[in-house]
């Protein structure tokens, strides 16, 4: 996890490439039980929030069934949905802190 372990993390700094960082951190989760628990809980919370959204608000947001899927599915403009990007930003920054 070189991108997280040698970085100074500024929470809320949106310049972080969340998809690349998340991919790297997800690979390391098997070696870190606390990180694995964190991802399990985050995944459940994101799924819960997704199903609570009205159908019209879910348009353009990938189903949040798998965090790996979020690293691969940008919208038609090549960027993640703004709400998903914000959630991923916090998720990745906290994961870097945990790791």
WOKADA-V732577 format. One record per residue. N is the residue number from 0. PHI is phi in whole degrees, -180 to 180 (NA if undefined). PSI is psi in whole degrees, -180 to 180 (* if undefined). D_LAST is the distance of its C-alpha to the last C-alpha in Angstrom with 1 decimal. Layout:
n;phi;psi;d_last
N;PHI;PSI;D_LAST
N;PHI;PSI;D_LAST
This chain:
n;phi;psi;d_last
0;NA;55;8.6
1;-63;-32;10.9
2;-69;-24;11.4
3;-99;-38;8.1
4;-71;-21;7.8
5;-113;19;11.4
6;-110;151;11.9
7;-93;124;13.1
8;-97;121;12.2
9;-104;105;15.4
10;-62;131;15.1
11;95;-6;17.9
12;-74;107;18.3
13;-80;5;19.7
14;-80;-11;19.9
15;-67;134;16.6
16;-77;93;17.4
17;-65;-38;15.6
18;-66;-44;17.0
19;-67;-44;16.0
20;-65;-42;12.4
21;-64;-42;12.2
22;-57;-45;14.0
23;-66;-43;11.7
24;-69;-38;8.5
25;-63;-32;11.0
26;-67;-32;12.0
27;-86;-9;8.9
28;-64;-27;8.8
29;-66;-26;11.6
30;-90;-6;9.9
31;-133;103;7.4
32;-65;-37;9.8
33;-66;-41;8.2
34;-65;-40;6.5
35;-63;-44;10.1
36;-63;-42;11.8
37;-58;-48;10.4
38;-66;-37;11.7
39;-61;-44;14.8
40;-71;-40;15.6
41;-64;-44;15.1
42;-60;-45;17.2
43;-64;-42;19.8
44;-66;-42;20.0
45;-65;-41;20.5
46;-62;-43;23.1
47;-62;-45;24.8
48;-64;-39;25.1
49;-62;-47;26.3
50;-70;-22;29.1
51;-78;-18;30.2
52;-69;143;30.9
53;-62;152;34.6
54;-54;-39;35.4
55;-65;-33;36.3
56;-78;-23;33.0
57;-76;-14;31.1
58;-61;128;33.1
59;89;-6;30.9
60;-104;125;27.6
61;-66;150;26.4
62;-60;135;26.2
63;-93;51;22.7
64;-84;-24;22.9
65;-147;125;20.1
66;-63;-33;17.0
67;-60;-36;17.8
68;-64;-34;21.2
69;-67;-23;20.0
70;-80;-15;18.8
71;-111;-9;22.4
72;-118;82;24.7
73;-77;169;25.7
74;-79;-171;28.9
75;-65;-18;32.3
76;-94;4;31.5
77;84;5;28.5
78;-119;150;26.1
79;-69;158;24.2
80;-54;140;26.0
81;-54;-39;25.4
82;-69;-39;24.2
83;-67;-41;21.8
84;-61;-43;20.6
85;-63;-43;20.0
86;-65;-43;18.1
87;-66;-36;15.9
88;-60;-49;15.4
89;-67;-43;14.1
90;-56;-49;12.1
91;-68;-43;10.3
92;-64;-41;10.0
93;-69;-37;8.6
94;-64;-40;6.0
95;-62;-39;5.2
96;-67;-43;5.5
97;-64;-44;3.8
98;-70;*;0.0
